[in-house]
Amino acid sequence: MEKAKITEIFTSIQGEGLYIGQVQTFVRFYGCNIKCGFCDERRKTGFKEYSAQELMSVIIKESNRVISFTGGEPLLYAGFLKEILPELKKKGFIVYLETNGTLKNKLLKIIDFLDIISMDIKLPSSTGCRAYWKAHADFLKEAVKKKAFVKSVITNKTTLSDIRKAVSIIKRIDKAIFFILQPVTINNKIQKITKAQKFLDIANSTLDNVRFIPQAHKILDIR
Ligand code: SF4
Protein backbone atom coordinates (compact mmCIF):
# COMPACT_ATOMS: atom_id res chain seq x y z
CA MET A 1 0.00 0.00 0.00
CA GLU A 2 1.17 3.49 -0.92
CA LYS A 3 2.39 5.86 1.81
CA ALA A 4 2.14 9.64 1.65
CA LYS A 5 4.63 12.28 2.77
CA ILE A 6 2.78 14.71 5.03
CA THR A 7 4.31 17.83 6.58
CA GLU A 8 1.55 18.63 9.09
CA ILE A 9 -1.97 17.82 10.25
CA PHE A 10 -3.84 20.38 12.33
CA THR A 11 -7.26 21.94 12.86
CA SER A 12 -7.78 25.68 12.38
CA ILE A 13 -9.92 28.08 10.39
CA GLN A 14 -9.64 28.21 6.63
CA GLY A 15 -7.69 31.39 5.95
CA GLU A 16 -8.19 31.74 2.20
CA GLY A 17 -10.81 31.86 -0.49
CA LEU A 18 -14.54 31.42 -0.45
CA TYR A 19 -14.75 29.26 2.68
CA ILE A 20 -12.71 31.65 4.80
CA GLY A 21 -13.48 31.23 8.50
CA GLN A 22 -14.73 27.64 8.26
CA VAL A 23 -13.15 25.27 10.78
CA GLN A 24 -11.24 22.60 8.86
CA THR A 25 -8.71 19.89 9.58
CA PHE A 26 -5.74 20.46 7.29
CA VAL A 27 -3.66 17.64 5.88
CA ARG A 28 -0.63 19.20 4.22
CA PHE A 29 1.19 17.01 1.70
CA TYR A 30 4.87 17.40 0.95
CA GLY A 31 6.17 18.40 -2.48
CA CYS A 32 4.87 20.21 -5.52
CA ASN A 33 5.19 20.14 -9.30
CA ILE A 34 5.61 23.94 -9.47
CA LYS A 35 8.11 26.32 -7.86
CA CYS A 36 6.30 29.60 -7.22
CA GLY A 37 8.72 32.33 -6.15
CA PHE A 38 6.53 33.37 -3.19
CA CYS A 39 5.98 29.85 -1.79
CA ASP A 40 7.19 28.97 1.73
CA GLU A 41 6.06 25.36 1.48
CA ARG A 42 8.55 24.34 -1.19
CA ARG A 43 11.44 25.29 1.09
CA LYS A 44 10.29 22.91 3.82
CA THR A 45 12.16 19.62 4.08
CA GLY A 46 10.53 17.80 7.00
CA PHE A 47 7.72 15.30 6.58
CA LYS A 48 6.34 12.11 8.08
CA GLU A 49 5.11 9.13 6.09
CA TYR A 50 1.57 7.90 6.69
CA SER A 51 -0.33 4.90 5.41
CA ALA A 52 -3.98 5.49 4.51
CA GLN A 53 -5.03 3.75 7.72
CA GLU A 54 -2.68 5.82 9.90
CA LEU A 55 -3.94 9.06 8.37
CA MET A 56 -7.53 7.97 8.78
CA SER A 57 -7.10 7.42 12.51
CA VAL A 58 -5.46 10.86 12.98
CA ILE A 59 -8.31 12.53 11.06
CA ILE A 60 -10.90 10.76 13.19
CA LYS A 61 -9.12 11.88 16.40
CA GLU A 62 -9.33 15.52 15.26
CA SER A 63 -13.12 14.99 15.22
CA ASN A 64 -13.87 17.76 12.78
CA ARG A 65 -16.23 17.52 9.85
CA VAL A 66 -14.38 19.27 7.01
CA ILE A 67 -11.05 17.86 5.86
CA SER A 68 -8.83 20.07 3.70
CA PHE A 69 -6.18 18.35 1.61
CA THR A 70 -3.53 20.93 0.85
CA GLY A 71 0.18 21.20 0.21
CA GLY A 72 2.39 21.35 -1.60
CA GLU A 73 0.27 19.72 -4.25
CA PRO A 74 -2.11 17.06 -2.89
CA LEU A 75 -2.88 15.68 -6.35
CA LEU A 76 0.68 14.30 -6.50
CA TYR A 77 -0.82 11.77 -4.06
CA ALA A 78 -3.97 10.99 -6.06
CA GLY A 79 -3.36 7.23 -5.74
CA PHE A 80 -3.11 7.52 -1.94
CA LEU A 81 -6.16 9.79 -1.78
CA LYS A 82 -8.13 7.27 -3.80
CA GLU A 83 -7.57 4.79 -0.97
CA ILE A 84 -8.70 7.09 1.81
CA LEU A 85 -11.46 9.23 0.27
CA PRO A 86 -14.20 6.60 -0.18
CA GLU A 87 -13.94 5.76 3.52
CA LEU A 88 -13.99 9.44 4.52
CA LYS A 89 -17.12 10.00 2.44
CA LYS A 90 -18.76 6.91 3.91
CA LYS A 91 -18.17 8.37 7.38
CA GLY A 92 -19.80 11.68 6.36
CA PHE A 93 -16.76 13.96 6.08
CA ILE A 94 -16.80 16.95 3.74
CA VAL A 95 -13.72 16.85 1.51
CA TYR A 96 -12.05 20.09 0.44
CA LEU A 97 -9.17 20.03 -2.06
CA GLU A 98 -6.75 22.91 -2.35
CA THR A 99 -4.78 22.52 -5.58
CA ASN A 100 -2.61 24.42 -8.03
CA GLY A 101 -5.03 23.39 -10.78
CA THR A 102 -2.57 21.88 -13.23
CA LEU A 103 -3.01 18.09 -12.91
CA LYS A 104 -6.35 17.29 -14.55
CA ASN A 105 -5.71 13.58 -15.06
CA LYS A 106 -4.95 13.13 -11.39
CA LEU A 107 -8.04 15.15 -10.43
CA LEU A 108 -10.18 12.78 -12.51
CA LYS A 109 -9.01 9.82 -10.40
CA ILE A 110 -10.61 11.27 -7.26
CA ILE A 111 -13.13 13.92 -8.30
CA ASP A 112 -16.11 11.72 -7.42
CA PHE A 113 -15.12 11.86 -3.74
CA LEU A 114 -14.56 15.63 -3.53
CA ASP A 115 -17.05 18.24 -2.32
CA ILE A 116 -15.18 21.54 -2.70
CA ILE A 117 -12.29 22.39 -5.02
CA SER A 118 -10.21 25.50 -4.49
CA MET A 119 -8.00 25.78 -7.56
CA ASP A 120 -5.35 28.30 -8.45
CA ILE A 121 -4.74 29.95 -11.74
CA LYS A 122 -1.03 30.63 -11.54
CA LEU A 123 -0.15 33.96 -13.10
CA PRO A 124 3.40 33.71 -14.48
CA SER A 125 4.10 37.37 -13.64
CA SER A 126 3.23 36.57 -9.98
CA THR A 127 4.94 33.18 -9.64
CA GLY A 128 8.04 33.75 -11.77
CA CYS A 129 7.28 30.39 -13.41
CA ARG A 130 6.08 29.40 -16.87
CA ALA A 131 2.42 29.76 -17.81
CA TYR A 132 -0.04 26.88 -17.27
CA TRP A 133 -3.02 28.43 -19.14
CA LYS A 134 -4.08 25.31 -21.03
CA ALA A 135 -3.62 23.05 -18.02
CA HIS A 136 -5.72 25.45 -15.91
CA ALA A 137 -8.49 25.64 -18.54
CA ASP A 138 -8.62 21.84 -18.84
CA PHE A 139 -8.64 21.48 -15.06
CA LEU A 140 -11.35 24.05 -14.45
CA LYS A 141 -13.67 22.40 -17.01
CA GLU A 142 -13.67 19.31 -14.78
CA ALA A 143 -13.50 21.05 -11.39
CA VAL A 144 -16.76 22.95 -11.99
CA LYS A 145 -18.62 19.66 -11.78
CA LYS A 146 -18.10 20.16 -8.00
CA LYS A 147 -18.33 23.30 -5.84
CA ALA A 148 -15.28 25.02 -7.30
CA PHE A 149 -13.73 28.45 -7.21
CA VAL A 150 -10.55 29.99 -8.57
CA LYS A 151 -7.88 31.91 -6.71
CA SER A 152 -4.89 33.84 -8.07
CA VAL A 153 -2.12 35.34 -5.97
CA ILE A 154 -1.29 38.88 -7.03
CA THR A 155 1.98 40.68 -6.39
CA ASN A 156 3.47 44.00 -7.44
CA LYS A 157 4.93 42.20 -10.46
CA THR A 158 1.55 40.90 -11.66
CA THR A 159 0.67 42.16 -15.13
CA LEU A 160 -2.69 43.33 -16.45
CA SER A 161 -2.38 40.89 -19.34
CA ASP A 162 -2.05 37.92 -16.96
CA ILE A 163 -5.20 39.04 -15.13
CA ARG A 164 -7.01 39.35 -18.48
CA LYS A 165 -5.87 35.86 -19.48
CA ALA A 166 -7.11 34.29 -16.22
CA VAL A 167 -10.42 36.12 -16.57
CA SER A 168 -10.89 34.87 -20.12
CA ILE A 169 -10.25 31.25 -19.07
CA ILE A 170 -12.94 31.53 -16.38
CA LYS A 171 -15.38 33.38 -18.64
CA ARG A 172 -15.17 30.70 -21.33
CA ILE A 173 -16.31 28.10 -18.77
CA ASP A 174 -18.77 30.11 -16.67
CA LYS A 175 -18.64 33.79 -15.77
CA ALA A 176 -20.42 33.07 -12.47
CA ILE A 177 -17.43 31.08 -11.10
CA PHE A 178 -15.98 32.92 -8.11
CA PHE A 179 -12.57 34.48 -8.86
CA ILE A 180 -10.56 35.47 -5.82
CA LEU A 181 -7.61 37.81 -6.03
CA GLN A 182 -5.33 37.21 -3.07
CA PRO A 183 -2.57 39.72 -2.30
CA VAL A 184 0.73 37.95 -1.70
CA THR A 185 2.01 37.47 1.86
CA ILE A 186 5.77 37.85 2.29
CA ASN A 187 7.44 37.12 5.64
CA ASN A 188 3.97 36.92 7.23
CA LYS A 189 3.09 40.41 5.99
CA ILE A 190 0.28 40.93 3.49
CA GLN A 191 1.64 43.14 0.75
CA LYS A 192 -0.04 46.28 -0.50
CA ILE A 193 -0.65 45.78 -4.21
CA THR A 194 -0.46 49.05 -6.10
CA LYS A 195 -2.53 47.93 -9.07
CA ALA A 196 -5.13 45.97 -7.06
CA GLN A 197 -8.02 48.26 -8.04
CA LYS A 198 -7.08 48.02 -11.71
CA PHE A 199 -7.00 44.21 -11.48
CA LEU A 200 -10.43 44.22 -9.83
CA ASP A 201 -11.83 46.54 -12.51
CA ILE A 202 -10.63 44.21 -15.27
CA ALA A 203 -12.04 41.12 -13.60
CA ASN A 204 -15.32 42.77 -12.60
CA SER A 205 -15.93 44.03 -16.13
CA THR A 206 -16.26 40.42 -17.31
CA LEU A 207 -16.99 38.10 -14.39
CA ASP A 208 -19.95 38.09 -12.00
CA ASN A 209 -18.24 37.05 -8.77
CA VAL A 210 -14.89 38.66 -8.16
CA ARG A 211 -13.50 39.06 -4.64
CA PHE A 212 -10.36 40.57 -3.11
CA ILE A 213 -9.49 38.44 -0.06
CA PRO A 214 -6.18 38.50 1.85
CA GLN A 215 -5.06 35.52 3.97
CA ALA A 216 -7.08 35.81 7.20
CA HIS A 217 -4.81 33.49 9.21
CA LYS A 218 -1.92 35.90 8.58
CA ILE A 219 -3.99 38.85 9.81
CA LEU A 220 -5.04 36.91 12.91
CA ASP A 221 -1.54 35.47 13.38
CA ILE A 222 -2.81 31.91 13.71
CA ARG A 223 -1.73 28.72 12.02
S1 SF4 B 1 1.78 25.61 -6.44
FE1 SF4 B 1 1.38 26.07 -4.28
S2 SF4 B 1 2.64 24.62 -3.12
FE2 SF4 B 1 3.36 24.59 -5.25
S3 SF4 B 1 5.08 26.03 -5.27
FE3 SF4 B 1 3.23 27.17 -5.88
S4 SF4 B 1 2.39 28.04 -3.97
FE4 SF4 B 1 3.87 26.44 -3.42
Boltz pocket constraint, residues with backbone or C-beta under 6 A from the ligand:
constraints:
  - pocket:
      binder: B
      contacts: [[A, 31], [A, 32], [A, 33], [A, 34], [A, 35], [A, 36], [A, 38], [A, 39], [A, 40], [A, 41], [A, 42], [A, 71], [A, 72], [A, 73], [A, 100]]
      max_distance: 6.0
